[in-house]
Amino acid sequence: MTRATTVRAVLAAAVLLVSVFITLTMSPRLGLDLQGGTRMVLQAEDSATVEANRETTDRTLEVLRQRIDSLGVAEPVLTRSGEDRIIVELPDVQDPRQAAAVIGRTAQLSFHEVLGAVPTGTDTAPEAGEKRLILPDEQGTRLDLGPVRLSGAGVKDATAFFEAQQAAGWTVKLDFHKDAGKDWTKLTGEAACHPAGDERRRVAIVLDEKVISSPQVDPSVGCQAGLPSGGTQITGSFTAKEARDLALLIKGGALPVPVEIVEQRTVGPTLGAAAIDASAQAALIGAAATALFITIVYRLFGALAAVALAAYGVISYAALVGLGVTLTLPGLAGFVLAIGMAVDANVLVFERAREECQDRPTRSLRSALTTGFQKAFSAVADSNITTLLAAGLLFFLGSGPVKGFGVTLAIGVIASMFSALVIARALTEIAAGSRFVSDYRGVNGIARPGSVRTWLTRMDPQLFRKPVQWLVISTVLVAVAVAGIVVRGVDLGVEFTGGRLVEYSTSRPVDVETARSTLADAGFGDAEITTAGDGDISVRTGKLDNDGEHALRTALATEGGETKKVRDELIGPSLGDELRRNALIALGVAVLVQLAYLAVRFRWTFAVGSVVALVHDVIIVVGAFAWLGRPVDGIFLAALLTVIGYSVNDSVVVFDRVRELWGRNRKAPLATISRRAVLQTVPRTVNTGMGALFILVALAVLGGDSLADFALALLIGIVVGTWSSVFTAVPGALVLERTTTAPPPVPGKSSRRARAPRRDPLDNGARV
């Protein structure tokens, strides 16, 4: 065993030991869509400047944190998003009405002197420079209030309690800070200077411009003496809940500005548990099928790659847990998907090693394997970088769970490269050093050509004699997809349109027509009713607040019996417009980034051909969803950007081989070189695609409604992407090369050599 192999083996063992330790000692941080709960996105009212807006949002965040802590929610999460948004996650909170009522109110508490009563039908204009309000008290008497004498910021604590001795019922007791207590004593002392029964002897306590209590100062209090500075009590015929909520609002403090709920998602705990179980089953079944497949194809080396694949799963999971990444449902799907994509690097290496053994039969197995790793590295690096670019776009331009998918995908890509280039390489190099493995070619799995390669060599199809024909077929496919988009339309989810989508489970079966009729009678005639998984009812409406949702659920319960909310998504119209705009920006940036990267790594004609294939794939996937009537939402966007990475991944492998073959034979026609490159990379494309398909089929069958559309989009994307990387990208590049009359000179060559008619049109300075 060489020194390099020893270093790889030691490094692999160390990383695995650390990963196993993290896996056994730390628990994953689950998102609300997996553990159940409510997620809200609050937007603060705009301030005059960005700096003021940031400060206001920070202050709002602190006030909300105090309020939520008082609610008693276990492990709440509050984070600022941008300059004026706050994300609130409340685990195990299934009915968001109380939480929204408490955390979303401005709660501006103030104490005023009463200047007198205002008769009904009359008004009293305040004198210049004064700030006065005319508000009704608890009995409806209109009071003329002076300026604010004491604000809620002076309240130290607020407690709700039941006052039985004085028959006051539920009361809120206030404790003041020292300076505020002095102001309270002064305010009540001034009010005590008026005779008993006079309106001016009252002190008005106002919450959000509503008088909640306006007691008379007790006759025993002398003029200018005032009440003790320690605190006071608010009475107002409160119920227990009203008193507690009021105390909570006052204790939490006043929000600097009003906030608006622009997004709200609620997931039931049963749905989250089912998603975890479904994803775990899909991961086990898909990974087992993938491991079995590569073992059959590559025998011993395939079995060793399966061991590396298991190590990849442990390492990537430990990385997610160790970094504290919140694991969401799309993130879990990304983790499962990355298992299928993790075999790609191993397949590339093994296929290159097979070629070395086929070209030089007398070469040692270890030497062929080493050369396979060296020659495959360029394609492995390029394909993984394109996937990382897609993951980065998901993180920076996505929102909510889509960000989690981007993080998980990025970690999966890095872990898969370590698995293939370190763990799998160490295992296979150790095995290749065995005389038994080296001598018995049927055991190691790479010393003999595979069935796909043998069949292609025998058939030798002439693929690109007329490249325009392939482009015509791709154009027809795109036209069919566009027809679906125009004729059927794209069903944008509430995430992009705004509105509310609620899914209910009922104890008694309710068909769609009955539910539609029942909700129409209850005043929800514009609601769209569909069935969800396991007979659940899905209701989609326009603007609907939490009280309206409660009324809707109550109406549905008249037919369905006990009705439980399984999933609830509320998106404000402004946020829907923003998410839709960001989705289009994400797609546009993805195309430009891939174009720029490929233009740098290869020739510009190859970059354009790859991007044309990429756009071809995107249009077909969107068109397929339009024809099928499936929703296009944030999860679909995550799948679409993944398809972009996969499509470019395939094109990179093909063009990397074209560049290599052209470097060996500069006089061969480009069409011939391209045909050879495609035929040599087809085994890799087929074997990698099969690994991903096993996982996606498992997700589509076992993942439920939430993951079925995600898996379906990727299944369509992988099939279409495999086609386009061969029959769209390559023919497109060939057509562009024919129209290129004056290619740029080769770096490092003389100008005369650069103008030679047989200069390599693919060479941009790169060498193999």
C-alpha positions in Angstrom: 0.0 0.0 0.0 1.5 3.3 -1.1 1.9 6.3 1.2 -0.8 8.3 -0.6 -3.3 5.4 -0.1 -2.3 5.2 3.6 -2.9 8.9 4.0 -6.4 8.6 2.4 -7.3 5.6 4.5 -6.3 7.4 7.8 -8.1 10.6 6.7 -11.2 8.6 5.8 -11.1 6.7 9.1 -10.7 9.9 11.1 -13.6 11.7 9.4 -15.8 8.6 9.8 -15.1 8.3 13.5 -15.9 12.0 14.1 -19.1 11.7 12.0 -20.2 8.6 13.9 -19.6 10.4 17.2 -21.6 13.4 16.1 -24.4 11.1 14.9 -24.6 9.2 18.2 -24.3 12.2 20.5 -26.3 15.0 18.8 -29.9 15.3 17.6 -30.9 16.9 14.3 -32.6 20.3 14.4 -35.9 19.7 12.7 -37.9 22.4 10.9 -41.5 23.1 11.6 -42.6 21.2 8.6 -41.2 18.0 10.2 -41.9 18.5 13.9 -45.2 20.5 13.5 -45.9 24.1 14.5 -46.4 27.5 13.1 -44.0 29.7 11.1 -44.7 33.4 10.6 -43.0 36.1 8.6 -43.7 39.6 10.0 -43.0 42.8 8.0 -42.4 46.0 9.9 -43.7 49.3 8.6 -41.1 51.2 6.6 -39.0 53.7 8.3 -37.5 56.9 6.8 -34.0 55.4 6.3 -32.4 52.0 6.0 -30.6 52.6 9.3 -33.7 53.6 11.1 -35.5 50.6 9.6 -32.8 48.3 10.8 -32.9 49.7 14.3 -36.7 49.6 14.4 -36.7 45.9 13.3 -34.1 45.0 15.9 -36.3 46.7 18.6 -39.4 44.9 17.3 -37.5 41.6 17.4 -36.6 42.1 21.1 -40.2 43.0 22.0 -41.5 39.9 20.2 -39.0 37.7 21.9 -40.2 38.9 25.3 -43.8 38.3 24.3 -43.2 34.8 22.9 -41.2 33.8 26.0 -44.2 34.7 28.1 -46.4 32.5 25.9 -44.5 29.5 27.1 -43.6 28.1 23.6 -40.9 25.5 23.8 -37.7 26.6 21.9 -39.1 29.4 19.7 -36.9 30.8 17.0 -36.9 34.5 16.0 -34.5 35.8 13.3 -34.4 38.9 11.3 -34.7 38.5 7.5 -33.4 41.5 5.5 -34.0 45.0 6.8 -37.7 44.9 7.8 -38.8 41.3 8.2 -38.8 39.0 11.2 -39.2 35.2 11.0 -41.0 33.6 14.0 -41.1 29.8 14.4 -43.3 28.4 17.1 -43.0 24.6 17.5 -46.1 22.7 18.5 -48.4 25.7 18.0 -51.2 24.4 15.9 -53.8 27.3 16.2 -51.9 30.5 15.3 -54.8 32.8 16.2 -53.8 33.4 19.7 -50.1 33.8 18.8 -50.9 36.1 15.9 -53.2 38.2 18.1 -50.5 38.6 20.8 -47.3 39.0 18.8 -48.8 41.0 16.0 -50.4 43.8 18.0 -48.7 47.2 18.3 -49.7 47.5 22.0 -49.0 51.2 22.5 -49.9 51.6 26.2 -50.3 55.2 27.5 -51.7 57.0 30.6 -53.6 60.3 30.1 -55.2 62.9 32.2 -58.9 63.4 31.6 -59.8 67.0 30.7 -63.6 66.4 30.8 -66.4 64.7 29.0 -67.5 65.6 25.5 -71.3 65.5 24.8 -72.4 63.3 21.9 -72.6 65.2 18.6 -70.1 67.9 19.7 -66.3 68.1 19.5 -63.6 70.0 21.2 -60.7 71.1 19.2 -57.4 71.0 21.1 -55.5 74.2 21.5 -52.4 74.9 19.4 -49.5 72.7 20.4 -51.5 70.2 22.5 -51.9 66.5 21.6 -55.3 65.4 22.8 -57.6 62.5 22.0 -61.4 62.1 22.2 -62.1 58.5 23.0 -65.1 56.6 24.5 -64.6 55.0 27.9 -65.8 51.6 29.0 -69.4 52.9 29.2 -69.3 54.8 26.0 -68.8 58.3 27.5 -66.6 60.4 25.2 -63.6 61.6 27.1 -61.4 64.5 26.2 -57.9 63.3 26.9 -54.8 65.3 27.4 -51.3 64.4 26.1 -49.5 61.3 27.1 -48.2 61.6 30.7 -46.7 58.1 31.0 -46.0 55.4 28.4 -45.9 51.6 28.5 -42.1 51.7 28.5 -42.3 52.8 32.2 -44.1 49.6 33.2 -41.7 47.1 34.9 -44.1 44.2 35.1 -47.7 43.2 34.5 -49.5 40.3 36.2 -53.1 39.1 35.7 -54.8 37.9 38.9 -58.4 37.4 40.2 -59.5 40.0 42.8 -62.1 38.2 44.9 -62.2 40.5 48.0 -63.3 43.6 46.2 -65.4 41.8 43.6 -63.3 43.3 40.9 -62.9 40.0 39.0 -59.9 39.5 36.8 -57.5 42.4 37.2 -54.1 43.4 35.8 -51.6 44.6 38.3 -48.9 47.0 37.0 -45.5 47.7 38.6 -43.6 50.8 37.5 -39.9 51.6 37.1 -38.6 54.2 39.6 -38.9 57.3 37.4 -42.2 56.2 35.9 -43.6 55.6 39.3 -42.9 59.3 40.2 -44.7 60.3 37.0 -47.7 58.1 38.1 -47.8 59.7 41.5 -47.7 63.2 40.0 -50.5 62.3 37.5 -52.8 60.9 40.1 -52.0 63.8 42.5 -53.1 66.3 39.9 -56.3 64.4 39.2 -57.0 64.3 43.0 -57.3 68.1 43.1 -60.7 67.8 41.4 -63.8 67.0 43.4 -65.1 63.4 43.7 -67.4 62.5 40.8 -65.8 65.0 38.4 -64.6 63.5 35.1 -61.3 65.3 35.6 -60.6 63.2 38.7 -60.2 60.1 36.4 -57.0 58.8 34.8 -57.4 57.1 31.4 -55.4 54.0 30.5 -55.3 53.7 26.7 -54.1 50.7 24.7 -53.8 51.1 21.0 -56.1 54.2 21.1 -58.8 52.4 23.1 -59.6 53.2 26.7 -59.4 50.0 28.6 -59.8 51.5 32.0 -60.5 55.0 33.4 -60.8 54.8 37.2 -61.5 57.7 39.5 -58.8 58.5 42.0 -60.0 57.4 45.4 -61.4 60.2 47.6 -58.9 59.4 50.3 -56.1 60.6 48.1 -55.2 64.2 48.8 -54.5 66.9 46.2 -50.9 66.7 44.8 -50.3 63.7 47.1 -51.0 61.1 44.5 -51.0 57.3 44.6 -47.9 55.4 45.7 -45.3 55.1 43.0 -45.0 51.3 43.1 -47.9 50.4 40.8 -51.6 50.3 40.1 -54.3 48.0 39.0 -56.4 47.9 35.7 -59.9 46.7 36.1 -62.4 46.4 33.3 -64.6 43.3 33.6 -62.0 41.2 31.9 -62.2 37.5 31.4 -59.3 35.3 32.5 -58.0 35.1 28.9 -58.4 38.8 28.3 -56.6 39.7 31.5 -53.7 37.3 30.7 -53.4 38.6 27.1 -53.4 42.2 28.3 -50.7 41.5 30.9 -48.7 39.7 28.3 -48.9 42.7 25.9 -48.0 45.2 28.5 -45.1 43.2 29.9 -43.7 42.5 26.5 -43.6 46.1 25.7 -44.9 48.2 22.8 -43.8 47.4 19.2 -42.1 50.4 17.7 -44.2 50.2 14.6 -47.1 48.0 13.4 -46.2 44.7 11.8 -48.0 42.8 9.1 -48.1 39.0 8.8 -47.0 38.4 5.2 -46.5 34.7 5.5 -47.9 32.0 7.8 -47.4 28.3 7.7 -48.8 25.7 10.1 -48.0 22.0 9.9 -49.6 19.3 12.0 -47.3 17.0 13.9 -48.8 13.9 12.3 -47.9 15.3 8.8 -44.3 16.0 9.9 -43.9 12.5 11.4 -45.3 10.9 8.3 -42.9 12.9 6.1 -39.9 11.8 8.2 -41.0 8.2 8.0 -41.7 8.4 4.2 -38.3 10.0 3.5 -36.5 7.5 5.7 -38.2 4.6 3.9 -37.4 6.2 0.5 -33.8 6.7 1.6 -33.3 3.1 2.7 -35.1 1.6 -0.3 -33.5 3.9 -2.8 -30.0 3.6 -1.3 -30.3 -0.2 -1.2 -31.4 -0.4 -4.8 -28.6 2.0 -5.9 -26.0 0.0 -3.9 -27.3 -3.3 -5.4 -27.2 -1.8 -8.9 -23.6 -0.5 -8.8 -22.5 -3.8 -7.2 -24.1 -5.8 -10.1 -22.5 -3.4 -12.7 -19.0 -3.1 -11.1 -18.9 -6.2 -8.9 -16.3 -5.9 -6.1 -15.4 -2.3 -6.9 -19.1 -1.5 -7.0 -19.6 -3.1 -3.6 -16.7 -1.0 -2.2 -18.4 2.1 -3.8 -21.6 1.1 -1.9 -19.6 1.1 1.3 -18.3 4.5 0.5 -21.9 5.5 -0.3 -22.9 4.4 3.2 -20.0 6.4 4.6 -21.2 9.4 2.6 -24.6 9.1 4.3 -23.1 9.2 7.7 -20.7 12.1 6.9 -23.3 14.3 5.3 -25.8 13.6 8.1 -23.2 14.4 10.7 -22.3 17.6 8.9 -26.0 18.7 8.9 -26.3 18.0 12.6 -22.9 19.4 13.6 -23.4 22.7 11.7 -26.9 23.1 13.3 -28.6 23.1 9.9 -32.4 23.1 10.2 -33.6 20.0 8.4 -36.7 20.8 6.5 -38.9 18.6 4.3 -37.3 19.8 1.0 -33.9 19.6 2.8 -34.6 16.0 3.7 -35.6 15.3 0.1 -32.3 17.0 -1.0 -30.4 14.7 1.4 -32.1 11.6 -0.1 -31.6 12.9 -3.7 -27.9 13.5 -3.0 -27.5 9.8 -2.2 -28.4 8.9 -5.7 -26.2 11.6 -7.2 -23.2 10.6 -4.9 -22.5 7.6 -7.1 -21.8 9.8 -10.1 -18.1 10.4 -9.3 -17.5 6.6 -8.7 -19.2 5.8 -12.0 -17.0 8.3 -13.9 -13.8 6.9 -12.3 -14.8 3.2 -12.9 -15.7 3.9 -16.6 -12.4 5.6 -17.2 -10.6 2.7 -15.6 -12.5 0.3 -17.8 -11.4 2.3 -20.9 -7.7 2.1 -19.7 -8.0 -1.7 -19.2 -9.6 -2.1 -22.6 -7.0 0.1 -24.4 -4.1 -1.6 -22.7 -5.0 -5.1 -21.6 -1.5 -5.8 -20.1 -1.7 -2.8 -17.8 -2.0 -3.5 -14.1 -5.3 -3.0 -12.4 -3.9 -0.5 -9.9 -2.3 1.6 -12.7 -5.6 1.6 -14.6 -7.5 2.6 -11.5 -5.1 5.5 -10.7 -5.3 6.8 -14.3 -9.1 6.5 -14.1 -9.1 8.8 -11.0 -6.8 11.3 -12.7 -8.7 11.5 -16.0 -12.1 11.7 -14.3 -11.1 14.4 -11.9 -11.8 17.2 -14.4 -15.3 16.0 -15.1 -16.0 15.3 -11.5 -14.9 18.8 -10.4 -16.8 20.6 -13.2 -20.1 18.6 -12.6 -20.0 19.2 -8.9 -19.2 22.9 -9.2 -22.3 23.3 -11.5 -24.4 21.6 -8.8 -22.9 23.8 -6.1 -23.8 26.9 -8.2 -27.4 25.7 -8.3 -27.4 25.1 -4.5 -26.0 28.6 -4.0 -28.8 30.2 -6.1 -31.3 28.2 -4.0 -29.9 29.6 -0.8 -29.5 33.2 -1.8 -32.6 33.6 -4.0 -34.9 31.1 -2.4 -37.0 31.5 0.8 -37.9 29.4 3.8 -37.7 25.7 3.2 -36.1 26.2 -0.3 -33.0 27.7 1.5 -32.8 24.5 3.5 -32.8 22.4 0.4 -29.9 24.5 -1.0 -27.8 24.1 2.1 -28.5 20.3 2.3 -27.7 19.9 -1.4 -24.4 21.8 -1.0 -23.3 19.7 2.0 -24.3 16.6 0.1 -22.2 17.5 -2.9 -19.1 18.2 -0.8 -19.6 15.0 1.2 -20.1 13.0 -2.0 -16.8 14.3 -3.5 -15.0 13.3 -0.2 -16.7 9.9 -0.4 -15.6 9.2 -4.0 -12.2 10.8 -4.1 -10.9 9.8 -0.6 -12.9 6.9 0.9 -13.8 5.0 -2.3 -10.3 5.6 -3.7 -8.6 4.3 -0.6 -10.8 1.1 -0.6 -10.4 0.4 -4.3 -6.7 1.0 -4.2 -6.2 -1.4 -1.3 -8.3 -4.0 -3.1 -6.4 -3.4 -6.4 -3.2 -4.3 -4.6 -4.5 -7.8 -4.0 -3.2 -10.4 -6.5 -6.5 -12.3 -6.3 -8.5 -9.2 -7.3 -6.0 -8.3 -10.0 -5.8 -11.8 -11.5 -9.5 -12.6 -11.6 -10.9 -10.0 -14.0 -14.5 -11.1 -13.5 -14.2 -10.2 -9.8 -13.0 -6.6 -9.7 -15.6 -5.3 -12.2 -13.5 -2.9 -14.2 -11.0 -5.1 -16.1 -13.7 -6.1 -18.6 -15.9 -3.7 -20.6 -19.5 -3.4 -19.5 -22.5 -4.6 -21.5 -23.5 -1.1 -22.5 -20.1 -0.3 -23.8 -19.8 -3.6 -25.7 -23.2 -3.1 -27.3 -22.4 0.5 -28.4 -19.0 -0.6 -29.8 -20.7 -3.3 -31.9 -23.5 -1.0 -33.1 -21.4 2.1 -33.7 -24.3 4.4 -34.5 -23.6 7.4 -36.7 -25.2 10.1 -34.6 -24.3 13.5 -35.8 -24.2 13.4 -39.6 -27.2 15.7 -39.7 -27.2 17.5 -36.3 -30.1 19.8 -37.4 -32.5 16.8 -37.3 -31.9 16.4 -33.6 -32.5 20.1 -33.0 -35.8 19.8 -34.9 -36.9 17.0 -32.5 -36.0 19.1 -29.5 -37.9 22.1 -31.0 -41.0 19.9 -31.4 -40.7 18.8 -27.7 -40.4 22.4 -26.6 -43.4 23.4 -28.8 -45.5 20.8 -27.1 -44.5 22.1 -23.7 -45.2 25.7 -24.6 -48.6 24.6 -25.9 -49.3 23.2 -22.5 -48.3 26.4 -20.8 -50.5 28.5 -23.2 -53.5 26.1 -23.3 -53.7 24.7 -19.8 -51.8 27.5 -18.0 -49.4 27.2 -15.1 -51.0 26.6 -11.8 -49.0 28.9 -9.6 -49.2 27.9 -5.9 -50.2 30.4 -3.2 -46.5 30.9 -2.6 -46.3 32.9 -5.9 -49.9 34.3 -6.1 -50.7 35.1 -2.4 -53.7 33.7 -0.6 -54.3 30.8 1.8 -54.1 27.0 1.4 -55.4 24.9 4.2 -55.5 21.1 4.3 -57.9 19.3 6.7 -58.5 15.8 7.8 -62.0 14.8 8.8 -63.3 11.9 11.0 -66.0 11.2 8.4 -65.3 11.1 4.6 -66.4 14.3 2.8 -66.5 14.4 -1.0 -65.4 17.5 -2.9 -68.9 18.5 -4.0 -70.3 18.3 -0.5 -67.4 20.3 0.9 -67.8 22.9 -1.8 -71.6 23.3 -1.2 -71.1 23.4 2.6 -68.4 26.1 2.4 -70.5 28.1 -0.1 -73.4 28.2 2.3 -71.0 29.5 5.0 -69.9 32.4 2.8 -66.8 30.8 1.2 -68.2 30.5 -2.3 -64.9 31.5 -4.0 -62.9 28.7 -2.3 -61.2 26.1 -4.5 -61.8 22.6 -3.0 -59.7 19.6 -4.0 -58.8 16.3 -2.4 -55.4 15.7 -0.8 -53.6 12.5 0.3 -55.6 9.9 2.3 -58.9 11.5 1.6 -58.0 14.9 3.2 -59.7 18.1 2.0 -57.6 20.9 0.6 -59.1 24.5 0.5 -57.5 27.4 -1.4 -58.9 30.9 -1.0 -57.8 34.5 -1.5 -57.4 36.7 1.5 -58.5 34.9 4.6 -57.5 35.8 8.2 -57.2 33.5 11.1 -60.7 34.1 12.3 -62.0 33.4 8.8 -60.0 30.1 8.7 -61.6 29.1 12.1 -65.1 29.8 10.7 -64.2 27.8 7.6 -63.1 24.8 9.6 -66.2 25.0 11.8 -68.4 24.9 8.7 -66.5 21.9 7.3 -66.9 20.1 10.6 -70.7 20.1 10.2 -70.2 17.5 7.4 -66.9 15.9 8.3 -67.2 15.6 12.1 -64.0 16.2 14.0 -61.9 18.3 11.6 -58.2 18.8 12.2 -55.9 21.2 10.4 -53.0 19.2 8.7 -51.3 22.0 6.8 -51.9 25.8 6.6 -50.1 28.2 4.3 -50.9 31.9 4.2 -48.9 34.2 1.8 -49.6 37.9 1.6 -50.0 39.4 -1.9 -46.9 41.6 -1.6 -44.8 38.6 -0.6 -46.3 36.5 -3.4 -45.3 39.0 -6.0 -41.8 39.2 -4.4 -41.4 35.4 -4.4 -42.6 35.1 -8.0 -40.1 37.8 -9.0 -37.3 36.1 -7.2 -38.1 32.8 -8.8 -37.7 34.4 -12.3 -34.5 36.1 -11.2 -33.2 32.8 -9.8 -33.8 31.1 -13.2 -32.3 33.9 -15.1 -29.2 34.1 -12.9 -28.9 30.3 -13.1 -28.7 30.4 -16.9 -26.2 33.3 -16.9 -24.0 31.8 -14.3 -23.9 28.4 -16.0 -23.2 30.1 -19.4 -20.3 32.1 -17.9 -18.8 29.1 -16.1 -18.9 26.9 -19.2 -17.6 29.6 -21.4 -14.5 29.9 -19.2 -14.0 26.1 -18.8 -14.7 25.2 -22.4 -15.4 27.0 -25.7 -18.2 29.6 -26.0 -20.0 27.4 -28.6 -20.1 24.6 -26.0 -21.4 27.0 -23.4 -24.2 28.2 -25.6 -25.1 24.6 -26.6 -25.3 23.6 -22.9 -27.4 26.6 -22.0 -29.8 25.9 -24.9 -30.2 22.4 -23.6 -30.7 23.8 -20.1 -33.5 26.2 -21.3 -35.0 23.2 -23.3 -35.2 21.2 -20.1 -36.7 24.0 -18.0 -39.5 24.6 -20.6 -40.3 20.9 -20.9 -40.5 20.4 -17.2 -42.8 23.4 -16.7 -44.8 22.4 -19.7 -45.2 18.9 -18.3 -46.6 20.2 -15.0 -48.9 22.5 -17.0 -50.3 19.5 -19.0 -50.6 17.5 -15.8 -52.2 20.3 -13.8 -49.7 20.1 -11.0 -48.9 23.1 -8.9 -45.8 25.2 -9.4 -44.6 26.4 -6.0 -41.3 26.9 -4.0 -40.7 23.2 -3.9 -41.1 22.9 -7.6 -38.6 25.8 -8.0 -36.1 23.8 -5.9 -36.6 20.8 -8.2 -36.2 23.0 -11.3 -32.9 24.5 -10.2 -31.7 21.0 -9.4 -32.6 19.9 -12.9 -30.6 22.9 -14.2 -27.6 21.6 -12.3 -28.1 18.0 -13.4 -28.5 19.1 -17.1 -25.3 21.1 -17.1 -23.6 18.3 -15.2 -24.4 15.8 -18.1 -23.3 18.3 -20.7 -20.0 19.0 -18.9 -19.1 15.3 -18.9 -19.8 15.0 -22.6 -17.9 18.2 -23.6 -15.0 17.3 -21.3 -14.6 14.1 -23.2 -14.9 16.0 -26.6 -12.1 18.3 -25.5 -9.9 15.4 -24.5 -10.4 13.4 -27.7 -9.8 16.5 -29.8 -6.5 17.1 -28.1 -5.4 13.6 -29.2 -6.4 14.0 -32.8 -6.7 17.6 -34.1 -7.4 16.6 -37.7 -10.5 14.6 -37.0 -13.9 16.2 -37.9 -15.7 17.6 -35.0 -18.8 15.5 -35.7 -16.7 12.4 -35.5 -15.1 13.5 -32.2 -18.5 14.3 -30.7 -19.9 11.0 -31.7 -17.0 9.1 -30.1 -17.3 11.3 -26.9 -21.0 10.6 -26.6 -20.6 6.9 -27.1 -17.8 6.7 -24.6 -19.8 8.6 -21.9 -23.2 6.9 -22.4 -22.3 4.1 -19.9 -21.6 6.8 -17.3 -24.8 8.6 -18.1 -27.0 5.5 -17.9 -25.5 4.2 -14.7 -25.6 7.6 -12.9 -29.1 8.2 -14.1 -30.2 4.8 -12.8 -28.8 5.6 -9.4 -30.8 8.8 -9.2 -33.9 7.2 -10.6 -34.0 4.6 -7.9 -34.1 7.3 -5.2 -36.6 9.5 -7.1 -39.0 6.6 -7.7 -38.9 5.7 -4.0 -39.6 9.4 -3.1 -42.5 9.6 -5.7 -44.1 6.4 -4.4 -43.5 6.8 -0.6 -43.0 10.5 -0.2 -46.7 11.5 -0.1 -48.2 14.6 -1.8 -45.5 17.0 -0.5 -42.6 15.1 -2.0 -44.4 13.5 -5.0 -44.4 16.6 -7.1 -40.8 17.3 -6.2 -39.8 13.8 -7.2 -41.9 13.9 -10.4 -40.3 17.2 -11.5 -36.8 15.7 -11.0 -37.8 12.4 -12.8 -38.9 14.3 -15.8 -35.9 16.6 -15.6 -33.4 13.7 -15.4 -34.9 11.9 -18.4 -35.2 15.1 -20.5 -31.7 16.3 -19.3 -30.1 13.0 -20.4 -31.6 13.5 -23.8 -30.7 17.1 -24.2 -27.1 16.8 -23.1 -26.6 14.4 -26.1 -29.2 15.4 -28.7 -29.6 19.2 -28.0 -26.3 20.5 -26.5 -23.9 18.6 -28.9 -25.9 19.2 -32.1 -26.3 22.9 -31.1 -22.5 23.2 -30.6 -21.9 21.6 -33.9 -24.2 24.0 -35.7 -22.6 26.9 -34.0 -19.1 25.7 -34.9 -20.0 25.5 -38.6 -21.0 29.1 -38.5 -17.9 30.3 -36.7 -15.6 31.7 -39.3 -12.9 33.4 -37.3 -12.2 31.7 -34.0 -9.9 33.4 -31.5 -6.2 32.5 -31.5 -4.9 29.8 -29.2 -3.2 31.2 -26.2 0.6 30.6 -26.3 0.6 30.1 -30.1 1.9 32.4 -32.8 -0.5 34.4 -34.9 0.3 32.4 -38.0 -0.5 29.1 -36.3 -3.6 30.6 -34.9 -4.8 31.5 -38.4 -4.1 28.1 -39.8 -7.2 26.5 -41.3 -6.9 23.3 -39.2 -6.6 25.0 -35.8 -8.4 23.2 -33.0 -11.8 25.0 -32.8 -12.3 23.6 -29.3 -9.1 24.6 -27.7 -9.3 27.6 -25.5 -6.0 26.9 -23.9 -7.1 24.0 -21.7 -5.0 20.8 -21.7 -5.7 17.3 -20.6 
